[in-house]
Amino acid sequence: MGRWEPNARGRLANAALALYSERGFEQTTVAEIAKRAGLTERTFFRHYADKREVLFAGSSQLEEALVQAVAAVPRSAAPIDAVAVGLDTVAGFFTDRRDFARQRQAVIMANAELQERELIKLASMSAALADTLRRRGVAEPAASLTAEAGVSVFKVGFERWIGTAEEREMSQFLRESLDELKAALTGHQP
C-alpha cells in the first residue's frame, strides 16, 4: 500500500490490533505496526503519540459525547435518566465495531499497564460526568454516586455486549444493565 492511500489512521489501528493479538502488546514495535499497515513510522507518529494510544485514541471523544449528551437533557430529568441518555449516545460509537472492541479488550486484559490505563480512562469519564451533573444542579454526593453508577453500567454493559454471541446493539445491553441496577436499588425485578 502506498502512502497516498486513504485511512492511514484506520490502517494503523487495524495493523496494531492484529499484531497485539498475534504477538502481544509488549512484543510489538511501532516499526512493525507501520510496516504491516504499509506506512512509515513517521506516519504512525503523526496519528498516535505511542503504541498505547492506538487502543485509547477515542477516549476523549467518547467522554466528550457523554458529557454533552447529559448536559443537553432537560434539568427536570432525574440524574440517572440524564446519564441513561448519555449512555445511549456513547453506544453509537460502537456501532459495527464489536469485533474491534472484543480484540481491543482482549489485548487490554492481557497487560497490566493497559488495564491501568483503561481504569484511568473510566475514572476520567466518571469525574467529567460528575462535574456535568453538578453543573446541572445535582448536589454531592449524589452527583459523584450517579456518575460512578453510570460508568459502572457502561463497564458492565460493554463487557456483556462483547462477551455474548447475541447480535443485539450495545445500547440494549447498557439499558438492561441500568434496569438491573435500578431493580437492585429498589428491590423490584426489572
Buried (B, 14 or more C-beta within 10 A) or exposed (E): EEEEEEEBBEBBBBBBBBBBBEEEBEEBEBEBBBBBBBBBBEBBEEBBEEBBBBBBBBBEEBBEBBBEBBBEBEEEBEBBBBBBBBBBBBBEBBEEEBEBBBBBBEBBEBBEEBEEBBEEBBEBBBBBBBBBBBEBEBEEEBBBBBBBBBBBBBBBBBEBBBEEEEEEBBBBBBBBBBBBBBEEEEEEEE
